[in-house]
Amino acid sequence: MTKPREYRQARWNEPVVMELGVPGRRGAVFPAAEPDVAATVGAAESLIPAAMRRRTPPALPEMTEPDVLRHYLHLSQEVLGMMNISLFGTCTMKYNPRLSEQIALRPQMAELHPYQDPRTLQGILEIVHEFDLILRQLSGMDQFVFQAAGGAHAAYTQTCVTRGYFAARGELGQRNQIVTTIQAHPCNPATAAAAGFEVVTLMLEENGYPSIDALKAALSDRTAAVMLNNPDDMGIYNPQIKEWVRLTKEAGALAFYDHANFNGVMSKIRARDLGFDACMFMLHKTFGGPKGGGGPATGAYGCSAELAPFLPKPIVVKDEATGLYDLDYDREASVGKVREFFGNLNIVMRAYAWARAMGEEGIQQASDISVLANNYMEKRLLAIPGVTKSHPHLNEYRLEMTRYSLEKLKEATGIGVAELSARMTDFGVDAPWLAHEPWLVPEPFTPEAGEMWSKEDIDTWIDVVAEIAREAHENPDHVRAAPHNAAIHAIDGAALDDPARWATTWRAYLRKRAQSDDAQAAPARAAGE
């Protein structure tokens, strides 16, 4: 272990942008219209129908362009940002290549409109179709769509397709259950419930996944689908997966593979080869798209030819005779739409560029490096006193991530994952992902190196954990009071549950401040009366 390098985050006493404006300031001043033009066209506001005009001007700050740039520069200096070391597990936090960003943000992409005549969309439709073919190669599926707005939305697409499939067979009234596992991503049971299914959840057993006997007990003529991840977030791969799928199909149900943890197995397994009817990929993670704050995102949903008629429409299709591409809306069995239009195409473009740049060999190497990095990280982390891993009795190699625990460190020092997370930011690295609820492992944290972080980066991140573990024994109060070097110190979490104490918009803030001012002025007014 080496001592982590010193770090101190920039801190600015920066107002919110709504407080920075000065009346009359402008970023750009446009010349007044020439008299002849003004006389012919009239006032600009007259071009907007009366019913669509604002009653009052928008409450926007009036600022010069340098003021705006400086403000956002200050804010950017107060956050760690993804160019620091972020081993955020389950999220596969990859570098987003600048080339992909430039391609996705070109005017030709920004100016597209989904209601254009498909004959004017040939370039982007070709890319969507070609990327569909790439994902078919990686999964064995027969058709992909990119309408879903993220991974959870792709899982919801599966539940919609499941409803459509069994409705067409006259079995929807009977098949009203979906089976999943306690360690599947929460979007699987959540979307199953949102689609009106009963959820049957299987618990993990000694080998790190539910047993075949538990699955057999859960399956029945009421089962519509089984939805699961493999490997799960603990990095454990279920080697009995083919038998799981066989039993699911034998029961007459559909098998869905949530590929949120695809990074460690990409190019190594194909969902269709394992017998699955459908799967999904997260383009904003595994395929090099930006993973930021809830969007933009794309869940690529793929399925077998048997399920393809039920896919959300439109589908991008190619006329082999003419070589032209079209949007197929004429799909009688389709479940309709799961969102507007046909997906976040700028994310599809980024993912297509990433996949083409990587190629088959690059994707294989990325998977290998991901697994190698995870097991190197495991060896070093488990050498830190107080750090353990889930299912410690299992000696098999984990895949792209491992679920660790600070339970022993907390028992010895009172320092757990919440304190670790706050203190890590003092060293200029991102805090780790902890775990989905419920916490099956006490005081969990789940780092994921993937293929993009160097050995030096991984060592730096682990050195920070080791340093904090040392501090926990020697000076726990210092850790408990963290962060010390960040732009914002520890905040009072109690206020986060009190809607009277916070506001999510500027208008709400002004309203609450006015209410507070009125409340403070009321005693003085009463005394004056």
N, C-alpha and C positions, 0 to 999 in steps of 0.2 A: 504493500500500500504506500502511495505517496500522498503527502498532505495536499489537499485541493488548493488551487491558486486563489489568491485574494480576489474579491469581487465586490463592487458596490454599484447599485443601480442608480441611474440618474433620477433625480427627484425635482419636480417643478411644482411650484404653487400655482397650478394651471387651472383657471376657471373653466367651466363648461363653455362650449362655443357660443351658446345663446347669450352669454354674458359679455362677450367680447366686441359686439358690434357697436359702431358709432354712426348715428344718422348721417347719411350723405356719402358715406364711403362706398366705393365700388371696386370690383375686380377688373371690370372693363366698362368703358363708357362708349356707347354706340352713338353715332351721329343721328341727329333728327332726320326724319324722312323729308325728302325734297318736297316743296309745296305742291308741285303737280302730282306727285305720287300720293301725298296725303289727301289731296282733294279727290283723287280717283278712288283710292282704297278706303279712306275714312279712318277712324280711330281703330287701333289694333284690337281693343277690347270688343269692338262691335262685331268682329269676326267670330266671337264665341257666343253661342246661343245663350240667351238670358238665363235659362234654367240651369246652365252649367257654370255661370260666373260665381266667383266667391262674393259673399256679402262684405267680407273684410279682407284686406291683403294678408298673405301668409306671414306668420310671425317668424321671420328669418333674420339672422344677424347681418348687418351691413358691414362688409369687411373688404379690405384690399387683398389681392392675391398673395402677396408675401405674408400678410397676417395669417391667412388660412394655412399656408404651407408651414409656417413656423409652429403654429398651434398643433398640427398633426405630427410634425417632427417631434415635438416635446412628448406627445402621447406615445409615439412609437418607442421613444427612449425609456419610457416607464413600464414597458412590458418586456418579457423575456423573448417572445417571438420564436418561431419555429427554426430559426437559424442557430439557436442554442440547442443543447443536447436534450432531446425529448424522447424517452423510451416508453411512451404512453401505451401500455398494453391493450390489446384487443382492437386498437385503432390503426395499427400498422402505419405509423406516422412516417411517410416517405418524403423525401425531397421532391418538390414539384419542378421538373426541368424548365428552365426559362424558355427553351425552344417551344415546348408544349404550350406554355402560357402565351407566347407571342402568336402561335398558330390559332389558339382558341379565341383570342381577343382581337383578331383582325377585323377590319370593317366588314369584310364579306360575311363574317359570322354574325356580327352585331346587327347588321341591317336586314337579316333574313326575317321573314314573317311566316308563321305556320300556315296561314291561309293563302299563301302564294300558290299559283298554279304549279303543280309538281314538275312541270317541264322546265320551270325556272329554278328548281331546287336540285338539279341532277347531281351536282358535286357533293353536297352534304348528304343526300340520300344514298349515294354510292358509298360514302364513308360509313354511314350507319349500317348499310348492308354488309360491307366488308368486315366491320368489327363484329357484327353478328356471326359471321363465318369464323372469325378468330375464336370467339367464345365457344362456338360449337366444337372446334377442335380441342379446346381445353376441357370441355365438359362431356362431350358425346351427345349433347342434346340436339334437338332438331330445329328449334326456333327460339330466338331471343327478342325481347322487347325492352325498351329503355324508358318507359313512361314513368315508372316508380320514382319517387322523389328521394329515395334513400333505402337503406337496408331494411328498416322496419316496414317501409312501404312495399318493398318487394315481398316480404313475408305476408303482408296483407293481400298482395296480389295473389299469392298462393291460396289463401283462404277463399278469395273470390272465385278463382278458377276451380277450387274444390267444390264450392257451392254449385257453380255452373255445371260441372261434370256430373255430379250426382243428381242434380235436378233433371238433367237430360235423360238420366237412366231411371228416373222415378224413384230414387232411393234417398233423397235429401231428408224426408221426414224421418227416416229410420237412422241414417248415418249422421248423428248429431254430436259426435265426440271427436276431439283431436288429442292425440297422445304426444307428449313432449317430455323432456327431462328437466330436473331441477337446475342443471347447469347449462341448458340451452340458453341462448340469448333471450332476455325477457320479452323481446318483440314477438317471439313465436307464440307463447301462451297469450300475450296481450292481444295480438291481432286475431288469434283464433276466437277469443272471447268477443272481440269487437265485431266479428263476422257472425256471431250468434251461436258458436259451438260451445259445448261443454269441454273443459280442459281437464285432462287426466295427466298428472305429473308423476314421473318416476324418479325415485331417489337414487343417489349414488351409493354404491356398495364398496366393498374392500378393494376391488381392483380399479376403482376410480370411475366406473360407469355402471348403470343399472344392469342387472343380470338378464339373461334370456328368459328365465322363469318369470321375472317381474314383467317383462314385455308380454309374454304369453298371457299372463293374468289380466293385463290391461286391454288386449286386443279382443274384439268381438264383432258381431255383425252391426254394431252401432258405430264402429270406428270409421271415420272419414279419411283421416290422414295421420301420419307420424311426421313431426317436424323436429329436426335436431341439428346440432353442430357436431363436427368431428374433424379435428380434435376440439375439445372444449377449452375454456379459458385456462384450465390448469395444465394444458399442454399434453393431456393424455389422449392418445388415439385408441378408439375402440376397435380391436382387431376382429371382433365378431360382427362387423357392420354388414357384411353380405348376408349373414343369417338373419339379422334384424330386418333387412329389406325383404328377404324371402318370406319371413313370417308375416310381415305387413301386407305383402301382395297376396299371400295365401288367405288372409282375412278379408280381402277385397278392398283394402284401403290404398291410398296414395302415399308415396314416400317422398319427402321433401328434404333436401340437403341445404342447410343454411351455411354458406361458404364464407361467413365473416372471418373465419380463421383459415383462409385459403393459402396464405403466404408460405407456410411451411410445407405444403403438399402440392403446390401448383406444379404441373408437369409430371407429377408422380402418380396421381390417381385421377380418374374421371368419374363424375357422378353417375352418368348413364351406364358405364361399365360395371358399376357396383349395383345396378338395378334401380336406381332412383328415377322417379317420374319427372322431377323438376328440381331446380337448384337456383340459387341467386349468388351474384357477386356484387361487391361494393366497389364501384369504379372510383369513388372519391377516396379510397384507401389503397386497396391491393394494386390498382392499376395506375397509381401515380398522380391521381387528381388531388386537389387541395381538400384537406379535412379540417374545416374551420367553423366552429361556432354554429353548427346546425345547417350549414349550406354554403354554396349550392352542393347538391349531392345527387347521385344516381344509383339506383338499385337495378342491376341488370337481371332480369328474370328470364330463365330459359326452361323449356319443357320438352317432353316427347311429342312425337307427331300425334299421338292419341289425344293429348291435351291441347294441342295447338289451336284447334277451332275455337277454344274458349278464351284465348288471350285477349287482353285489352286491345282495342283498335284505335288508330289505324296501324297496320303492319306495313313496313317497307318491303316491297316486292320488286323483283327484277324480271322483265320480259326478255327471256333468253333469245327470242327471235330478233328483237330490235336492239337489245342492249340497254333499253331505257328503264328507269326506275319510277315507281309510282307509290302512292299511299292507298292501301286497300282498306276502305271503310265498309265494303260489302261483305260482312262476316256475320251471318245470321245467329250463330251460337255464341258470339263474343259476349263477355261480361260487361262490355261497354268501355268506359274509361275509369281509371283509378286516379287520374288527375288530368289537367288540361293539356291539349295538344299531344305531342309525342316525345316529351322528355327534355331534360337539360342537355341540349346538344353540345354546348361548350364543354361539358364534362366528358361526353362521349368522344369529342374531338381530342381532348387531352389524353384519355385512356387509349384511344387508337394510336396516337403518336407514340405514347410510351410503349405499347405492345410491339409496334413495328420497329422502334428503335432497339428494344431488347432482343427481339427475335426468339426463336425456340431455345437456342443455346443460352441466351442471356436470362430467360425466365427460369431455366433449369438451374443455372448458377445462383440466381437470386434465392431460390428455394433452399439450395444447399447451404449458402452462407447464412440464411436466416436460422436454420436449425443448428449450425455450428456455433453461431454467435450466442444463441440461447443457452446451449449447454456449457459454453465457456463462462457465460455470465452466472449460471447456476453454481458452478464449482467455486467461483470467487465469492458469491454472495453467502453461500452456506458456510464459508470459513469465518464469517463475521459473528461474534458472540451475540446470541439473542435472535438470530434469523433462522427460521426453519421453512420447510416447504410442505405443501399439501401432500397427503399420502406418502409420508417419508419412507415407508416400508417398500415402496415400489422402486426398483432399480433401473427400470427401462428408461432410455433417453426420452426426454420431453421434446416437443416439436417447437413451435414458434414462440411459445411463452410458457412461463411456469407461475403458478400462484404461490407466493411466499407469505410468511406470517411473522409479525413482530410480537406475538403473544408472550413469548418468554422475556423479551426485552421490556415489555410493559409491566409484567409481573415483577421484574427485578428493579425497574427504575421509575415506573409510572409514565414512561414515554412510549406512545403508540404511533399508529400511522398518521393520525391527524397532525401530531407535533412534528413527525418526520417530514411530512409534506410541506409544512410552513417553513421549516428550517432549511430544506433543500434549496429553496429559492434564494437564500442568502449566498449560495455558492454559484449562482448563474446557470443553474440547470433546472429543467422543468420537474415538478413533482410527479410522482407516478400515478397511474390509474390504480385504484384500490380494488374494487370488485363489484359486480352487479349484486343487487339485493335478491335474496337474502344472503348474508355473509356465511357461507358454509365453513370458511376458515376464519378463525378469530384474527383481528388486526391484519387484514390482508393487504398486499400490494402486488401488482402484476406488471412488471416491466416487459417490454418487447423490443428487441434490438432490430429485428428485420435484417435487410441486407445493406442498408445505406450507412449505418454508423460504423466508424472505424474501430479497431481494437483500442486505440488511444481514447476515443470518445467513450466507449463502454467502460474502460478502466477509470476514466475521470468520474463517471456517474457512480460507479461502485465505490470509488474512494470517498465520495461525498457521503454515501450511506454509512460506510465504515467510520468516518470521522464523527458523524452524528451519533452513532452507537457508542463511540468512546465518550463523547460529551454527555450522553444520557447517564452514564455511570459517574462521571466526574463533576458535572455541573448541570443537572437536569432542569433547574430553573431557567438557565440561559436558553436551553432548547424550547422550553415551554413558552417563553416570551417571544419567540421568533414570529415573523421575520424581523431582522434588525437592519439589513442592508437594502431592503426593497423600498420602492417608492411609497408603498402604503404599509403601515404596521398592522398588527392584529386588530381586527374589528370586533365589535360586540355582536355576536351572532344572534343574541336574543331579539334584536330589533328586526331581524329578517322575517320573523313570523308576525310582525305587527304592521298591518297595512296603513295604520295611522302614522307610522314613522318613515315610510319610504314612498317614493313616487317613481314611476317608470317612464314618464314623459315630462317634458318641460311644462306643458300646460297643467298637468297634475301637480307639479312642484309649485307653480305660481299659485294655484288654487289653495294648496295646503298652507303655503306661507301666508297668504292673505287671511286664511282662517285663524292661523296662529297669531298674526298681528292683531286681528279683531279681538281674539280672546284676551290678549295682553292689555289691550286698550280699554276693554270693557270696565274694569274696576275704576280706572281714572274717570271715565265718562259718568259712571254711577256716582262717584264722589262729587263731581262737578254739579250734578243735578241736585 
